[in-house]
Amino acid sequence: MISTSEAFSILENLNYSKRIIELPLFEARNHVLAETVYSPIYMPPFRQATMDGFAISLHDSLHYEIVGEVKAGDFFDTELKFGQAVKIFTGAAVPDSAQAVIQIEKVTITSSELQLEESIKPETNVRQLGAQIMKGDVALEKGTFLNPAAIGFLTGLGFTKVKAFQKPSVGIVVTGNELVSAGENLSGGKVYESNAIMLQTALFNANFNAVSLYKVNDNLENTKNTLEKAIGENDVILVSGGISVGNYDFVGKALESLKVETLFYKVNQKPGKPLLVGKQNDKIIFALPGNPAASLTCFYVYVLPTLQRRSGMDCKYGSQLNRNLTHDFIVDNPRSQFLKASITDDEVMILSHQDSGMLNSFALANALVYVADGKYQLLKGDKVSVYPI
């Protein structure tokens, strides 16, 4: 059995390839950019009015002659003489012969004449050519997460597709003779299977949508065949249950027969002690505990960072925040603990119902609090390590 820090170190030093694909911009959303991209244009591509008003060719008087109008999308190619003005609208191209834009609220209009309330400085209310980015400058660096703003920014520069890191496909293998699907009759000794949809939901929430589900009963040959199929069809495999040492826990034996290299088995933590992580070539296998809360805890602490790193994100295992505890808490456990908790901007509260089989408190949690093993007391106001989820 290894410590959590040893488990993090093993995963941190794991090498695997990252595939690069070219995607249309909308399909590239929530991916990570695989190359640095440069702006092919100036943005804005012309001097731009920042508000409705009048573009003016400055002179010594506050009176100007109105000689035209420029709407967004128009181009005024007549040169303004000193003392002339054109009505202009937000986002429209400011004529090169105009030095400033006076907002409409600060002028008086009489017939074809404009009177300013006061003099105005050059470049007022004018967004300069390339104010956001100059042609040839770096638009986005390799490794940038393509959120809605990034997609909009690149589209505004004229991009239609980009190269991004391909996200790993995930296979979820659910084991257990005691499991039945929700909606079926719950006969004696049976429980409803919930881990598959729980893990699939967690994956979808983290923008991993290439997910396949597999179910297998507690039989060594069936378990081996199903795992072989899942490993062949996916990059990362999550096995739910069957990894302990019971007579009907066949996952470990099946993985061994498939020549899966065990990176570690059992972590000195609660919940989630019987976690196994293995590797076969470029495939990563997480054999998660069957207890729902333990399974979800291991997902957030170990699986999700692995998926993010394989997707090109720069993230570390064990990344955490420090927050003040809202109450006293007694620690008395030989294993490190990940405790379901509720976090605010500055504080965190450890929730009740911490049993590894209970999801009711997990449904209310937005964080996990990490506490080291031992016998000691945490006091209200003490800083504790927090993993937001």
N, C-alpha and C positions, 0 to 999 in steps of 0.2 A: 504493500500500500504506500502511495506517495502523497506528498502534501499538495495543496492547491498551487503553491508557487512552482513546485516541480512540474506539475501538469501544464501550467501556463508556459513554462520555459520550453518544454518538449514541443508544444504546438507552435510557439513563437519561432522555433528554428526549423520548422517543417518546410520543405521545399516542394512546390508543385507548379506546373505550368499554368499560365494565364492565356487563354485564347482571345484573339482580337477579331472583332467582326465589324463590318461597315453597316450602319443602320440609318434609315430615314430618321429625321430629327424627332418626330413624335414617338417612334418606337425606341429611340435612344433615351427617353426619359427614365430617370431613376437608375441609369447606368453610370459608369465612371469613364471619363474620357481617356482614351488610350494614346493620344498624341497631343502635343501642344499645337493649337491652331492660331493662325494669324489673320488679322482683319484684311479682307481684300478691298475694303473701301474706307473712306472717311465716314465717321458717324458723329453728328449728322453730316450728310454729304453736301451741305450748303449752309450758309449763315441763316439761322432760323429765328423767327419771332417767338418769344416766350410768352406772349400774351396778345390779346386783341388790342388794336390801337392804330397808330399811323407810323409808317416808316418815313423818316425825314432826312433831307439833305440839309445839314446844319448851315445856318447863317446867323448874322448878328441880331436879327429881329425875332420876336415871338410869333409873328404872323407867317403862315405858310399857305401856299396855293395847293389845293387838292387836285391831282391830275390823273388819278386812276385808283385801281383796287387790285389786291393780290390775295386770292384765296389759297387755302392749302391745296397743293397739287399744281398751282399755276406757276408760271415763271415770267416775271416782268423784265423784259429785255430792253426797255427804253431808258436811256440814262437820265436820271433826275438832275435838274439844274439846282444850284443853291437856292434854298427857300421853297422848294417843291416837296410835296408829300404824297404818299399813296396809302389808302386805307389797307390794313393788313390784318390777318387773322392768325391765331395761335398755330404754330407749326409751319406756317407758310415761309417761303424763301424770301429773305430780305434782299432787295436789290443791292448790287455791289456799290451803287452810287449813293446809298443811304447809310448814314453813320449811326443811327439810333432808332429805337422804336419808343414812342410816347404812348402810354396806356390811355385808353379811350376816356377813362374817368378824369383825366387831368387836362382835358382840352375843351374848348368851346368851338362849335361848328356853326358857321354862318354861310349858307349858300355853298360856294366852292372854296371857302377860305377856312383855315384852321388857326385858332389862337391858343397858344400854350399858356398855362398858368405861370410857369417859371422856366428858366433855361434848363437844358438837359445835357448830360455829359455824353461823349461818344461811347458807343457800344452798350448803352443802357438797354436792357431787355432784348439783347441779341445773343443768341447762343452761337458760338463761333464754329466754323468748319472744323470737324474732328474734335469737338469739345469732349465727347465721350471716349473716342478712340481714334487714333491716327491710322491711316492706311499703312499696313506692314507691321504694326505693333502687335504684341501678344494679346489675343482675345481671351483665351482661357488656357491655363496650364494643363499638361497631362496630369491625370489624377483628380481632376475636378469632378465632383458629383453633379450630374446633370439634372438639377431641380427645375421647376417651371421657369424661374427667372433666367437660368442659363440657356434653356431651350428658346425662350423668347429673344434673348440677346443674340444668339447665333442666327436665328431666323431673320432678325433685323439687319444682320450683316450680309444676308444673302445665302447663307448655308442651307442646303437641303438634306445633307447627310453628314455623318461623322464616323470616325473609328472609335469604338468603345470596347471595353473588356466584356467578354461574354460572361453572363452569370452562370454559376454551376446549376446543373439539374439535380434535383433531390428526390430520392426514393424513400418512402416511409414504409417500413416493414413492421406489421403488428402481429405479435405472437400471443397465444393463450387459448386453451380449451374452454376457459371459463367465460370468454367474451361473446356477447351477442350484440347485434346492432340495435340502436335505439328504435323503438317502435315495434320490436318483436316481443313475444311473450317472455317474461323474465322468470324462468323456472328455477327450481332449487339449485343453489351453488353457482348460479350465473350472475354476471354483472354486465352492465352496458359498457361497451367499448367507447371511450371518449378521447384517448390519446391521439388517434389519427387526425380527427378533425381539429383538436386543440393545436397540434403541431402544424398542421396545414394552415390554420388561421394565423398562427404566429409567423409562419413563413410568408404568407401573403401580405401581412401587415408590414413586414420588412422588405417588401417588393421582390420576393423570390416566388415566381409564379409557375415555374416549370417543375411541377411536383407530381409524382406518381405514387399510388397507394398499392400495397401488397399485404395480403393476410395469409397467415399460415397457422396450422394447429401445432400442438406440442408433440412433434414427431421429428426425429433427427434427419431422416432422409428428406422429408418435405421441407424442413427448415433449411437444409443445405441447398436444395434445388431453388427455393424461393430467393435465398440470399444471393446465389450465383446469378440468377436472372436480374435481380435488383442492382447488383454491382456492375453487371454488363451494360445496363441501360442508363445508369446515372453516375454523376460525378461524386456526390456525397450521399451516403446512405444513413438513415436514422432507423435504428431497430428499437422497437418499444417492447421491453420485457424479455424474459427468458435468459437473462445474463447472470442470474445469481447461481447458487450452487445446489439447487434442488434437483431431485431425480428427473424432473420434467423440464429443466432449463437446458435447452440444447443449442443456444446461440453460440456460446463459446466453442463448443466442439465443432459446430458447423463451420465457423470462421477458421478454425485451425485446419480443418480438412480442406478448405479452399485456399490454403496457403496465405491467409491474411496475416501480415506482420502486426503483432500486438505492440503498440507504442506505450501504453500503460493500461493497467486494470486495477481498479479500486483506488479511490481518492479519499483521504482522511477528511471528509466533509459530511455535513448533514444539512439537507437531504442530498442523496445522489452518490452515496459511497460506492455502489457496484457499477460505476461507469467504466466502460471499456472503449478505448479508442484504438483503431487499427488502420492499416494502410495496405493497399494492394496496387502497386505501380503508382498511378496518379489519383487513385480513388481513396477517399477517406470514409471510414466507417465509424459511426458513433453508436455503440450499443447502450441505450439509455435504460435507466431503471423503469420498471413497469408502473410504479406508483405515480399518479398523475403530477402531483406537485414536485416530486423529485425529477421527473422527466422534463418538466417545463423549466425548472431551475437550471438543470444541465444545459438545456437549449440556450438560455440567455447567457450563461456564463462561458460556455465552451463552443457550442455549435454556431451561434450567430456571428461571433467574431471571425470564425473560420470561413464562413460563407462570405462575409464582407471582404476579408483579405483576398479570397480567391476571385472576388469581383473587382479587384484593383483598389479598394479603399485602404487608406493608411490608418489602421487601427491596431491597438494593442490589447492583449488579454489582460484582464485584471484592471482595466481602466475604471476609475471610480471617482466619486466626488466625496467631499467631507461635509457632513451636516450635523447640526446640534440635535441631540436626542431630546425629545419632549418629556421624558419620564425616566425613572430609574429602571434598570434591567439587570437581573442576576444571571450571570453566565456560569454554568456548571455542566461542562460537556467535554469529553476527551477528543471530540472532533470539532474542526472549524465549522461554523454555521453560516448559511445563507438564509436570512429571515425575511419573510414577506413583510413589506412595510409601505407606508404612505408618506410621500415626500412633498414638502412645499419648497418655496424659494430658499428658506434658511434652515428649516427644521425637518426632522423625520420621526415618525412614530412607528414602532414595531407592532404589528397586528397580532391578534390572537389566532388560535387554530393553525399551528405551525406543523402539524403532522404531515408526513410526506405523502399521505394518501388523500389529503384534503385540498380541494380547490376553492372552497367558498371564500377564504381570506385572500387567495391569489386573485380572485375576481375583483377584489377591492384594492389590490396593490398596484402601485406604479413604480416600485423600486424593490431592490433586495438590499438588506443590511448585512454586511460581512462582519462577523465577530470571530476572533481567533479562539482556538481551544483553550481550556483551562477552567479554573475556579476563581472568579472575581466579580466585582460589581461595577456596572456602568451607571453613572449618575446623570440626572437631568442636566442638560447643558453640555455634557461631554460630546466631543466630536467623534463620529463613527464613519466608517467607510460605506459608501452607498453606490449601488449599481442601478441607475435609472433603467426602467424597462418600458 
